[in-house]
Amino acid sequence: MDEPNATRAGRQRLEGEPVELPPPVAPEESVDQRPSKSLTIGAVCKALQQEFPDISISKLRYLEDQKLVAPKRTPGGYRLYTTSDLARLRTILRLQRDEFLPLRVIRQELAAGRTEGEIAPPAPAGGDARPGAALRRITFSLRDRGALYSLDEVVEETGAEPRLVAELEDFGIVKSVVRGGARYYDDTEREIVRATTELARYGVAGRNLRVFRTSAEREAALLQQILAPSLRSRNPDRRREAVEALENLAAVASHLKHLLLVRDLRRIAT
């Protein structure tokens, strides 16, 4: 029968044997408080790829450059991520993917305490899109153009090829502003590049996207006609209310267009 630790330690003292006691656990390093395992940037990338297939090491480095995550560094300069860092990255990527928020707004959401568990899961395939979700996605583009991004930054963040961005500009799908001889894109233009990059993977070329641009121009003209008097008002309160109404109308119009598209595609698929 095995001796209890205390009995064995006493016998060892009497017999002159070295005492072997389990190492003490410091109060600040109790079982529940020991630091979690650190992850390398490659391990983090692999952990995220199942949910975010397009994630890359360069994208993780870019998010770090944007001060959205701050992994620790080893003396040799290698990045080490904690489980909290991994959860924060999931939150950032979901806000980008599901709510189409720009990094500037994501930074504000994180500062306000937004966490992974507070992000609503994406709607199931074929389910009705909620007008409220569409409203959230367009709000930043109606009231605020947001930050400007260079071509290199847009390419880095969206995974687009530079030649695709040039093609999109040629067909008027995206529009840049020139400053100091360089082209810059706002939040909305960057998200257009991101969406068209996904379509390009299915063989949709820039010239095929003109139908979307024409449709959007017609919808914008219709909504402008409805709210034109209020939008031109000199009363700032009335103009602000008109912009809010425009956002609501755009959300409903987007929802209606989605439903019409689902109906037509369902007919094709059956």
N, C-alpha and C positions, 0 to 999 in steps of 0.2 A: 504494500500500500504506500502511495506517495505521502511524504511528510508535508505538513503545512509549511509555508514559507518561514514563518516565525520560528517554528521548532527546528527546522533545518539550519537556520541562521544561528540559533543558540548553540546547536551541536557543533557547527563549524568553528565557532569562537572557542569552545572548550577543547577541541581537537587541534586548534592552531591552523585550520584551513582558511584560505581566503574566503571572505564572505561575498556571496553573489546575490545582491538584491536588485529588484527591478529599478530601472532609472526613474527618478522622481519626475512628475509632470508639473511644470511651473503653473501657477494659478492662471496666468494670462494665456496659457496654451493648453487649456483643458480640451477634452476630446471634441466638444462642440465648437471650440473657438480656434482650432488649428487652421492655418491658412490653406485655402483650396489650391489644388494643383494648377500650376501655370501652363499655358498653352503657347506654342510657337505660332507665328503668323501662318505657317503652312497648315498646322492643325486646325486653326480657326477657320481658314478658308475651306478646308475639307468639311468641317462641321456645319458650315453654312450652305454648302453647295446643294444639299438635298432640297432645301426650300428656295434657294436663290441660285439657280444653275449658272447664271452669268457672273457670279462673284469671282473676283480675281485678287491676287496679292497686290497688284497695282491699285485696285479700287480701295482696298483696306488702307494702303499707304496714303491714298488721296484723302480719305476720311480723316486720317490722323493729321494730315497737313491742314485740313479745314478746322482743326481743333474740336472735332466731334467725339473723339476717343483718344485716350492718352495711355497707351500701354507702357509698362515699365521697361527699362533697358538693362541688360546685363553689362558687366564691365567691358565685354567685347563688342557691345553695341547691338546685340540681338534683342528683338522685341519679345516680351512675355505678356500674354493676356490672361486676365483672371476670368472666372465664370461671370463676374459682374460686367466685365468688358464685353464678353460674348453676348450677354443679354442686351446690353446697350446697343450693340451692332445690329442685333435682330430688330430692335425697336426702330432704329434709323432706317434700315432697309425696308421694313414694312410700311413705314410712313411714306417713303418714296414710292413704293410699288402700289400700295392700296389707296393712299390718299393724295398721291401726286404732289406732295409738298416739296418745295425747294429746300435746300440745305439751310438757308437763312431762317426759314420758319421752323424747321426741325430743331435747330439749335435753341430757339425760343421754347419749343414744346418740351425739350429735355430739361431746360433750366426751370421750367414750371413744374417739373416732376412727372412728366408723361412717362409711363412705363410700358413694357411689352404687354402686360395683362390688360391694359386699358385700350388697346387697339382692337377694334371690332374685326372679327375674321372676315375675309373676303366672301362676297355672296357666292353661293354655289352656282355651278354652270347651268345656264338656262333659267335661273331665278330672276325675279324682277329686280331691276336696279332701283335704288331708292333715290328720289329727287334730292334729298338732303345730302347724300354722298356726292352727287354731282355738283351741288352747290358748293360743298367744301372744296372740291377740286378746282373750281373756277374763280373762287373769291380772290385769290392772290393776283390773278391776271387782270381783273377788272379794276381794282383799286390801286394796285401798286405793281409796277413793272418789275420790281425786285432788283437784285444785283445783276451786274453784267459779267459774262464769262467769255474768256477768249476761246478761239477755235480749239486750241490744245486742251483746255479744260472741258469743253463740251465733248470732244472726242474721248477723253480719258474717262469721263463719268458715264457716258451713254454707250460706249463701245462701238460707236459709229466709225465708218471709214471716212477720212477727210474728203475723198472724192464723192461720197454720198451726200455730204453736207453741201458741197459745191453744186451738185446736181439739183438738190432741193432748192437752193437759192436761184438757180437758173429758171426753174419752173414756178418760182414765186411761192413755194410751200413754206419756206422759212425766210425771215428777213433780218439782216444784221444792221448794226450801226458801225460806222467807221470812225475811229478815234486814233489819232497819231499814226495813221497808215495801217492800223490793224483792225480786224473785224471782231465785233463783240455781239453776244446774244443774251437776251434777257431770259428770265425763268421760263416764260411761255415758249419761246423759240427752242430752248434746250429740251423741254418736254416733248415738243413736236418732233425734234430729232430722235429722241428716245423711242417714241411710238413708231415713227417711220422705219427706224432700224429693225424693229420687230417684224414689220411688214416686209422689209427687204429680204428677210430670211426665207420668206415664202415666194420670192421672185417678183415682188411688187416693185416696179421701178418708179423713179420720180415722176415721169410723165403720166403714169397711171393714177397719181395722187391728185391730179388737177380736178378730178370730179369732186373730191372732198373739199378742196379750196373753194370751188364754185358753189357748192352746197352751203358752206359756212358763210360765204359772202351774201347769199340770198337770205339766209336766216337772220344774219346781222342787220340787213337792210329792213327786213320785216319788223324786227323788234325795235329798231330805231324809229321807224314810222309810228309805232304804237306810242312810244314815250317821248317823241321829239319835243313837244311843247315844254314838258317838265325838265328835260335834259338841257334845254336852252334858257331855262329860267334864271333870272339874276338873284333869286332868293337862294342862298346856300343850303338852307334846310330842305327846300323843295328839290334842289338838285341831288342832295344826299339821298332823299327818299326815292328819287327816280333811279339812282344807281342801285339801290337795294331792290327795287322792283325789277330792274333789268337783270340782276343776278337771279332772282326767283324765276323770271320768265325764261332765262337761259337754261336753268336747271330743269324746268318742266319741258322745254323744247328738246333738251338732250334726252330726257327720259322717254318722250314720245318717239323720237327718232330711233332710240334703242329698241323700243317695242315693235315699231314697224319693221326694223331690220330683222329682229328675231322671227317675226311672223313670216317674212319672205324667205329667210334662210331655212326655216322649218319646212316650208313647202318644197324647197330644193332637196333637203335631206331625206324626205319621205318618198 
